[in-house]
Amino acid sequence: MKILLDIDDTAIITKDRGKTWQEHPRLKELIEKHEIYLYSGNPDIDNYHEKWKTKGYIPKGFSSIPKADVLIDNNFDLHKTDVEVKKCYSSIDTFFRFNKNKKSL
C-alpha cells in the first residue's frame, strides 16, 4: 500500500508540547509493511527520508499533486485537497486500527 506520511505530530510525536520529540512507536512497523513516502513541510524531510529509509519524499507545497492509497497526517483535513488518495487518517494508530483485518497488513 502506498502511503503519504506527515512527519511532525504524526511520524514523530511530542508529549511535552514540543520540548522533546520521539518517533511514533509503530513507525518502523509501518515502514516495513508499506511503501512510505514522506509528505511534509518539515525542513529536514530529506534527512528523515534517509534515516528511516522510506521510498521517497515530497515536500508539502510541491507543484504536482501526489498520488497514493492513503494519507496519514494529524492535519489531513488541511491537506486532503492537495493530494489524490483513497483514504485519510489522522494518526498511525488510527491507520492500524482501521486496517487491522486487511490482508495487505
C-alpha positions in Angstrom: 0.0 0.0 0.0 1.4 3.4 -1.0 1.2 5.9 1.9 2.0 9.6 2.2 3.2 10.2 5.7 3.5 13.5 7.5 6.4 14.0 9.9 5.6 16.5 12.7 2.9 15.3 15.2 2.4 12.1 13.1 5.7 10.2 12.5 7.4 12.0 15.3 5.3 13.0 18.3 5.7 15.0 21.4 4.1 14.6 24.8 5.5 17.7 26.4 4.3 20.4 24.0 7.3 20.3 21.7 10.2 20.3 24.2 11.2 16.8 23.1 10.2 14.6 20.1 10.2 10.9 19.6 9.4 8.5 16.8 6.0 7.1 16.9 6.2 3.6 18.5 4.7 1.9 15.4 6.7 3.9 12.8 9.2 1.2 11.9 6.3 -1.3 11.6 4.5 1.0 9.2 7.7 1.5 7.1 8.4 -2.3 7.0 4.9 -3.2 5.8 4.1 -0.4 3.4 5.5 1.8 0.6 6.1 5.0 2.6 6.7 8.5 1.0 7.2 11.3 3.4 4.8 14.2 2.7 5.7 17.1 5.0 6.6 20.7 5.4 9.4 19.8 7.8 12.6 21.4 6.5 14.6 18.2 7.4 12.4 15.9 5.3 15.4 14.6 3.3 17.2 13.7 6.5 14.2 11.8 7.8 13.9 10.0 4.4 17.5 8.8 4.7 17.2 7.9 8.4 14.0 5.9 8.0 14.8 4.6 4.5 11.5 5.5 3.1 10.7 5.1 -0.6 10.9 8.8 -1.2 9.7 12.2 -0.1 7.6 15.1 -1.3 7.7 18.5 0.3 4.2 20.0 1.0 3.6 22.7 -1.5 5.2 20.8 -4.3 3.9 21.8 -7.7 2.3 18.5 -8.7 -0.4 16.5 -6.8 1.0 13.4 -5.1 -1.0 10.2 -5.6 -1.2 7.3 -3.1 -3.6 5.0 -1.5 -3.5 6.7 1.9 -2.5 10.0 3.6 -1.6 9.8 7.3 -1.4 13.4 8.7 -2.6 14.8 12.0 -3.9 17.7 9.9 -5.2 15.7 7.0 -8.3 17.9 6.7 -6.0 20.8 5.7 -4.1 18.8 3.1 -6.5 16.2 1.6 -7.3 18.5 -1.3 -3.6 18.8 -2.1 -3.3 15.1 -2.7 -5.0 12.3 -4.6 -5.7 9.5 -2.1 -8.5 7.0 -1.3 -8.4 7.4 2.5 -7.0 9.8 5.1 -6.1 9.0 8.7 -5.1 11.4 11.5 -2.5 9.1 13.0 -0.5 5.9 12.6 -2.5 4.3 15.3 -5.8 5.2 13.6 -4.5 3.8 10.3 -3.6 0.5 12.0 -6.9 0.3 13.9 -9.0 0.7 10.8 -6.8 -1.6 8.7 -6.1 -4.4 11.2 -8.0 -7.0 9.3 -6.9 -6.1 5.8 -4.7 -8.7 4.1 -2.2 -6.1 2.9 -1.1 -5.6 6.6 
